[in-house]
Amino acid sequence: MKKYFFGKYYKFVNNHGFSFAVIISESNDGPELQVITPDGAHVINDKSAVKVNNQEISFNIKQDDISLTGLITLGSLNPLKKRVMGPFSILPLECKHEVYSMFHTLNGNITYNQKTYSFNDGVGYIEGDRGVNFPKKYIWYNSVKNNQSVTLAIATIPIAFIKFIGILCFIKTNKDEYYLCTYNCAKRVKITPNEIIIKKGKYRFTIKVLSDGGHLLKAPTQGRMSRYIKENIKVKTSYTLKKGEEVLIETTDEYSSLEYMFD
């Protein structure tokens, strides 16, 4: 049997201090459904409890450790204009990344553990991964806020007998897109649990992490969901994009998402 996995990650952020994400995946272990909230991460026993129908996502999760029901409608998706993997897409990588929407509006309501949350005028993000393994060492970061989003991945990438640190970083506003990636000569300047700095030419992008923690999620190893990683879906961060001394973007986000598996 060929080893494989495919996963799609949907993030939902409302205007009143609540966010959650749903991961719908398929692997050699079969279908998998996970939900992460600021309170914890959950493997959902009923794989049909979340249904995606065009621009609507319905939830009917009822089990001992979590109850989440309702319907959220997605507005027009905003993907990046270029392929996120660039020339890396033709290489035999263990994991390939895709971004389906850097940001889009949300409308609807969900009831989570007997409390109802409105997602009217909320914001969402969608990405995906496919391959055999998640990288052994990696960092993944996302911030989505109004008409602006950042997604970043830094990972060890093995190809045949070589291994290198690869960077994918995309910043999208309602006017501009910025690509800071290994394939267009971006380089890491600093990587710590509290600060990440990457540079490309005159551009310098800095993320400062003001909190940590997280919850355990299942992740793929050799096509099976047998590894556990840690994600915090409600991390306070700030980020700055500069071109020389000019500040192009400066934002603080209370609802960033972070997986720091780089140690």
C-alpha positions as CSV (number, residue, x, y, z in Angstrom):
1,M,0.0,0.0,0.0
2,K,1.3,3.4,-0.9
3,K,2.0,5.6,2.1
4,Y,0.1,8.9,2.0
5,F,-1.9,11.5,3.8
6,F,-3.9,14.6,2.9
7,G,-5.3,17.1,5.3
8,K,-7.3,20.3,5.1
9,Y,-7.3,22.9,7.8
10,Y,-10.1,25.4,8.3
11,K,-9.7,28.2,10.8
12,F,-12.6,30.3,12.2
13,V,-12.2,33.6,14.1
14,N,-15.1,35.7,15.4
15,N,-15.2,39.3,16.6
16,H,-15.8,38.4,20.2
17,G,-12.8,36.5,21.4
18,F,-13.4,33.0,20.2
19,S,-11.6,30.9,17.5
20,F,-11.4,27.3,16.5
21,A,-10.1,25.1,13.7
22,V,-11.2,21.9,12.1
23,I,-8.8,19.5,10.5
24,I,-10.3,17.0,8.0
25,S,-7.7,14.4,6.8
26,E,-7.3,11.1,5.1
27,S,-4.4,8.7,5.5
28,N,-3.5,5.1,5.5
29,D,-5.4,5.0,8.8
30,G,-8.5,6.1,7.0
31,P,-10.5,9.4,7.6
32,E,-9.7,11.5,10.6
33,L,-11.5,14.5,12.0
34,Q,-10.0,16.8,14.7
35,V,-11.1,20.0,16.3
36,I,-9.0,22.5,18.2
37,T,-10.3,25.3,20.4
38,P,-8.6,27.5,23.0
39,D,-9.7,24.9,25.6
40,G,-8.3,21.8,24.0
41,A,-7.9,19.5,21.0
42,H,-10.4,16.6,20.2
43,V,-10.5,13.6,17.9
44,I,-14.0,13.3,16.7
45,N,-15.4,9.8,16.6
46,D,-18.2,10.5,14.0
47,K,-16.3,11.4,10.9
48,S,-19.5,12.8,9.3
49,A,-20.1,15.3,12.1
50,V,-18.5,18.1,10.0
51,K,-19.8,18.5,6.4
52,V,-18.4,20.9,3.8
53,N,-20.8,21.8,1.1
54,N,-19.5,24.5,-1.3
55,Q,-19.3,27.6,0.9
56,E,-21.2,26.1,3.9
57,I,-19.7,24.1,6.8
58,S,-22.1,22.4,9.2
59,F,-21.2,21.0,12.6
60,N,-23.0,18.3,14.5
61,I,-20.4,17.1,17.0
62,K,-21.8,15.5,20.2
63,Q,-19.5,13.4,22.3
64,D,-18.4,13.4,26.0
65,D,-15.4,15.7,25.6
66,I,-17.0,18.3,23.2
67,S,-20.3,19.5,21.8
68,L,-20.2,21.7,18.7
69,T,-23.1,22.3,16.5
70,G,-24.2,25.0,14.0
71,L,-23.6,26.3,10.5
72,I,-21.0,28.8,9.1
73,T,-21.1,30.2,5.6
74,L,-17.9,31.3,3.9
75,G,-17.6,34.4,1.8
76,S,-15.5,34.6,-1.3
77,L,-12.1,32.9,-0.9
78,N,-8.9,34.8,-1.4
79,P,-6.1,32.5,-2.5
80,L,-2.6,33.6,-3.3
81,K,-1.9,34.6,-6.9
82,K,1.1,32.3,-7.2
83,R,1.6,28.6,-6.4
84,V,2.9,28.5,-2.8
85,M,5.5,25.8,-3.4
86,G,7.0,27.5,-6.4
87,P,9.6,25.4,-8.1
88,F,9.6,23.1,-5.1
89,S,6.3,21.7,-6.3
90,I,8.2,19.4,-8.8
91,L,10.6,18.0,-6.1
92,P,9.9,14.7,-4.4
93,L,9.2,16.2,-1.0
94,E,7.8,14.3,2.0
95,C,5.2,17.1,2.5
96,K,3.7,19.6,0.1
97,H,1.7,22.7,1.2
98,E,-1.2,24.5,-0.3
99,V,-3.2,27.6,0.7
100,Y,-6.8,27.7,-0.5
101,S,-7.7,31.0,1.1
102,M,-5.6,33.5,3.0
103,F,-8.7,35.2,4.3
104,H,-12.5,35.3,3.7
105,T,-15.5,36.5,5.6
106,L,-17.7,34.3,7.8
107,N,-21.3,34.4,8.8
108,G,-23.4,32.1,11.0
109,N,-23.5,30.7,14.6
110,I,-22.1,27.7,16.4
111,T,-22.9,26.4,19.9
112,Y,-19.9,25.1,21.7
113,N,-20.3,23.3,25.0
114,Q,-23.7,24.9,25.6
115,K,-22.6,28.5,24.7
116,T,-23.5,30.1,21.4
117,Y,-21.0,32.2,19.5
118,S,-21.8,34.4,16.5
119,F,-19.4,34.4,13.6
120,N,-21.2,37.1,11.6
121,D,-18.5,39.3,10.1
122,G,-15.8,36.9,11.3
123,V,-12.8,35.9,9.3
124,G,-11.4,32.5,8.1
125,Y,-8.4,30.8,6.6
126,I,-8.0,27.5,4.7
127,E,-4.8,25.5,3.9
128,G,-3.8,21.9,3.1
129,D,-0.9,19.5,3.2
130,R,-0.3,16.2,1.4
131,G,2.5,13.7,1.3
132,V,3.9,11.0,3.6
133,N,5.3,12.8,6.7
134,F,5.1,16.1,8.5
135,P,8.7,17.4,8.7
136,K,10.6,16.2,11.8
137,K,11.4,19.8,12.8
138,Y,9.2,22.7,11.8
139,I,7.4,25.9,12.7
140,W,4.0,26.8,11.4
141,Y,2.4,30.2,12.1
142,N,-0.9,31.8,10.9
143,S,-2.5,35.1,11.6
144,V,-5.7,36.1,9.9
145,K,-7.3,39.4,10.8
146,N,-9.8,41.4,8.7
147,N,-8.4,41.6,5.1
148,Q,-4.9,40.6,6.1
149,S,-3.2,37.3,6.7
150,V,0.2,35.8,7.2
151,T,1.1,32.1,7.0
152,L,4.6,30.9,7.6
153,A,6.3,27.5,7.6
154,I,9.9,26.8,8.4
155,A,11.0,23.1,8.2
156,T,13.8,20.7,7.7
157,I,13.5,19.2,4.2
158,P,15.2,16.0,3.3
159,I,15.8,15.2,-0.4
160,A,17.8,12.0,-1.1
161,F,21.0,12.4,0.9
162,I,20.7,16.1,1.6
163,K,18.7,18.1,4.2
164,F,18.1,21.8,4.4
165,I,15.9,24.3,6.2
166,G,13.1,25.6,3.9
167,I,11.1,28.7,4.4
168,L,7.6,29.5,3.0
169,C,6.2,32.8,4.1
170,F,3.2,34.6,2.6
171,I,1.7,37.9,3.6
172,K,-1.5,39.1,1.9
173,T,-3.5,42.2,2.3
174,N,-6.5,43.4,0.3
175,K,-3.9,45.3,-1.9
176,D,-0.6,43.5,-1.8
177,E,1.1,40.1,-1.6
178,Y,4.6,39.4,-0.3
179,Y,6.5,36.1,-0.8
180,L,9.5,35.4,1.3
181,C,10.6,31.9,0.5
182,T,13.7,29.8,0.1
183,Y,13.1,29.6,-3.6
184,N,13.2,33.4,-4.0
185,C,16.3,33.7,-1.7
186,A,14.7,34.4,1.7
187,K,16.9,33.5,4.6
188,R,16.4,32.9,8.3
189,V,18.0,35.5,10.6
190,K,16.7,34.3,13.9
191,I,14.5,31.4,15.1
192,T,13.6,31.1,18.8
193,P,10.3,30.2,20.5
194,N,9.7,33.9,21.1
195,E,11.0,35.6,17.9
196,I,11.3,34.6,14.3
197,I,13.0,36.9,11.8
198,I,13.4,36.2,8.1
199,K,14.9,38.4,5.4
200,K,14.7,38.7,1.6
201,G,16.7,41.5,0.0
202,K,15.5,44.8,1.5
203,Y,12.5,43.0,3.2
204,R,12.7,42.0,6.8
205,F,9.8,40.2,8.5
206,T,9.7,39.8,12.3
207,I,7.2,37.8,14.4
208,K,7.2,38.2,18.2
209,V,5.4,35.5,20.2
210,L,4.0,36.8,23.4
211,S,2.5,33.6,24.8
212,D,2.9,29.8,24.4
213,G,1.3,26.5,25.3
214,G,-1.0,24.5,23.1
215,H,-2.8,21.2,22.7
216,L,-1.9,17.9,21.2
217,L,-3.0,17.1,17.7
218,K,-2.5,13.9,15.6
219,A,-0.1,14.3,12.7
220,P,1.2,12.0,9.9
221,T,4.3,9.8,10.0
222,Q,4.8,7.4,7.1
223,G,1.2,7.9,6.0
224,R,-0.3,7.1,9.4
225,M,-1.6,9.5,12.0
226,S,0.7,8.2,14.7
227,R,2.6,11.4,15.7
228,Y,1.5,14.0,18.1
229,I,2.3,17.7,17.6
230,K,1.3,20.7,19.7
231,E,-0.8,23.7,18.4
232,N,-1.9,26.8,20.2
233,I,-4.8,28.4,18.4
234,K,-5.0,31.5,20.5
235,V,-1.5,33.0,20.7
236,K,-0.9,36.7,21.1
237,T,1.7,37.7,18.6
238,S,2.9,40.9,16.8
239,Y,4.5,41.0,13.4
240,T,6.2,43.7,11.3
241,L,7.2,43.8,7.7
242,K,9.8,46.4,6.8
243,K,11.4,47.4,3.5
244,G,14.6,49.0,4.5
245,E,13.6,51.4,7.3
246,E,10.0,51.8,6.0
247,V,7.4,49.9,7.9
248,L,5.0,48.4,5.4
249,I,2.8,46.3,7.9
250,E,2.7,46.3,11.7
251,T,0.0,44.2,13.4
252,T,-0.8,42.6,16.8
253,D,-3.1,39.6,16.8
254,E,-4.6,38.0,19.9
255,Y,-5.8,34.9,17.9
256,S,-2.7,33.7,16.0
257,S,-2.0,30.0,15.6
258,L,1.3,28.4,16.2
259,E,3.0,25.0,16.0
260,Y,6.6,25.2,17.2
261,M,8.2,21.8,16.7
262,F,11.7,23.1,15.9
263,D,13.6,22.2,19.1
